[in-house]
Amino acid sequence: MQLGLCIIVKNEANRIEACLSDIFDLFADVVIVDDGSTDGTQDLIISRFDIKPIQHETQGKQNFSLAAARSMAFDHISTPWILTLDADERINRHHLKSLIQLKDNPGIAGYFCRWITHIQNNETVEDYKLPLFRKGLKHAGLIHKNAQYDIRNSGLNTDWLDDFH
């Protein structure tokens, strides 16, 4: 399965390297959108990962939703599958490799899985997420935006990934 990665950042210079350094090379395409960083995030992304972030400041903070910015970024991904991350999220390299080796099931438009978010002071929050879906879908929602609404609205199916986080 060929994966592209999409990340939206704002002032994530202290987290973006930990998020990407172990997994960056596994993606066929990476798109990073910067929402107006002022802490050197953009320079770090360019120097460390050789990616020029797309500049897109959320106007009026649109009720704190980054769905429009993410959906715009999805148009720049060249791969048939998109994985979304935030800078405070981590994916185990071994689990990501197993995901890449999944057989592409044409009846599935996205995958849910157990998800762990790394917050301050080495604390984590465990939840579930729809981080992986086919190109062409869009994000909707406020703070916890995802492609689930678009998948349901289109009558498409999802599946659950065990042992992936």
C-alpha positions in Angstrom: 0.0 0.0 0.0 1.5 3.3 -1.0 1.1 6.0 1.7 1.3 9.7 1.7 1.6 11.6 5.0 -0.2 14.9 5.8 0.6 17.0 8.8 -0.7 20.5 9.9 1.7 22.4 12.1 1.9 25.6 14.1 4.8 26.3 16.4 5.8 22.6 16.6 9.6 23.1 16.5 9.9 21.2 19.7 7.8 18.2 18.5 8.0 17.7 14.7 11.3 16.0 14.7 10.3 13.4 17.2 7.1 12.8 15.2 8.8 12.3 11.9 12.4 11.2 12.3 11.8 7.4 12.7 9.2 7.1 10.0 9.7 9.8 7.4 11.5 7.6 4.9 8.6 5.1 4.8 6.2 7.5 3.0 6.1 7.9 -0.7 5.0 11.5 -0.3 4.8 13.9 2.6 2.9 17.2 2.7 3.2 19.6 5.6 1.0 22.6 6.0 2.1 25.4 8.3 -0.6 27.5 10.0 1.6 30.5 10.7 4.5 29.2 12.9 6.8 31.8 14.5 9.1 29.5 16.4 11.3 28.2 13.6 9.2 25.2 12.7 9.3 26.0 9.0 13.1 26.3 8.9 13.5 23.0 10.9 11.2 21.1 8.4 13.2 22.5 5.5 16.6 21.7 6.9 15.8 18.4 8.5 13.4 16.8 6.1 14.0 18.9 2.9 10.3 19.8 2.7 9.0 23.3 2.1 5.8 23.6 4.1 2.7 24.9 2.4 1.7 28.2 4.0 -2.0 28.3 5.0 -3.1 30.4 8.0 -6.5 29.5 9.2 -8.6 32.6 8.8 -10.5 33.7 12.0 -9.5 30.3 13.3 -12.7 28.9 11.7 -14.0 27.7 15.1 -10.7 26.0 15.8 -11.1 23.7 12.8 -8.2 22.8 10.6 -10.4 20.6 8.4 -10.2 23.1 5.4 -6.4 23.2 5.7 -6.1 19.4 5.9 -8.5 18.9 3.0 -6.5 21.4 0.9 -3.3 19.5 1.8 -4.9 16.2 0.7 -5.1 17.7 -2.9 -1.2 17.9 -2.9 -0.7 14.2 -1.9 0.3 12.0 -4.9 -0.4 8.6 -3.3 -3.7 6.7 -3.2 -3.7 6.4 0.6 -3.3 9.3 3.1 -2.2 9.0 6.7 -2.8 12.1 8.9 -0.7 13.0 11.9 -0.3 15.9 14.3 3.1 16.7 15.7 2.2 15.4 19.1 1.3 11.9 17.7 3.7 9.0 17.1 3.6 5.9 15.0 5.7 2.9 15.7 8.0 2.2 12.7 7.3 -1.5 12.9 3.5 -0.9 12.8 3.8 1.5 10.0 5.8 -1.0 7.9 3.1 -3.6 8.5 0.5 -1.1 7.3 2.4 -0.4 4.1 2.4 -4.1 3.4 -1.4 -4.4 3.7 -3.1 -5.6 0.6 -5.2 -2.8 -0.9 -8.8 -3.8 -0.4 -10.9 -1.9 -2.9 -14.0 -2.3 -0.7 -12.4 -0.3 2.1 -12.1 3.5 2.1 -10.5 4.0 5.5 -9.1 2.4 8.6 -9.8 3.0 12.3 -7.3 2.0 14.9 -6.4 2.5 18.6 -4.5 5.8 18.8 -2.1 7.2 21.4 -1.4 11.0 21.5 1.7 12.2 23.3 1.0 15.3 25.3 3.2 17.3 27.6 5.5 15.8 30.3 5.6 12.4 28.6 1.9 11.9 29.3 -0.3 10.0 26.8 -4.0 9.9 25.9 -5.4 6.7 24.4 -8.3 6.9 22.0 -9.3 5.7 18.6 -8.9 7.5 15.3 -9.5 7.2 11.5 -5.9 8.2 10.5 -5.8 6.4 7.1 -8.1 6.8 4.2 -8.2 7.0 0.4 -7.2 10.1 -1.5 -10.3 12.0 -2.7 -11.9 12.1 0.8 -12.1 15.3 2.8 -12.0 16.2 6.5 -14.9 17.7 8.3 -15.5 18.7 11.9 -14.0 20.9 14.5 -11.2 20.0 16.8 -11.2 16.3 16.1 -11.7 16.5 12.4 -11.6 13.4 10.2 -12.8 11.8 7.0 -15.5 9.7 8.7 -18.3 12.1 7.7 -17.2 12.1 4.0 -16.9 8.3 4.1 -20.4 7.8 5.6 -21.9 10.5 3.2 -20.4 8.6 0.2 -21.7 5.2 1.4 -18.2 3.8 1.7 -16.9 1.2 4.1 -14.2 1.3 6.8 -12.3 -1.4 8.7 -10.5 -1.7 12.0 -6.8 -2.3 12.3 -5.8 -4.4 15.2 -2.3 -4.0 16.7 -1.6 -0.7 15.0 -0.8 2.5 17.0 
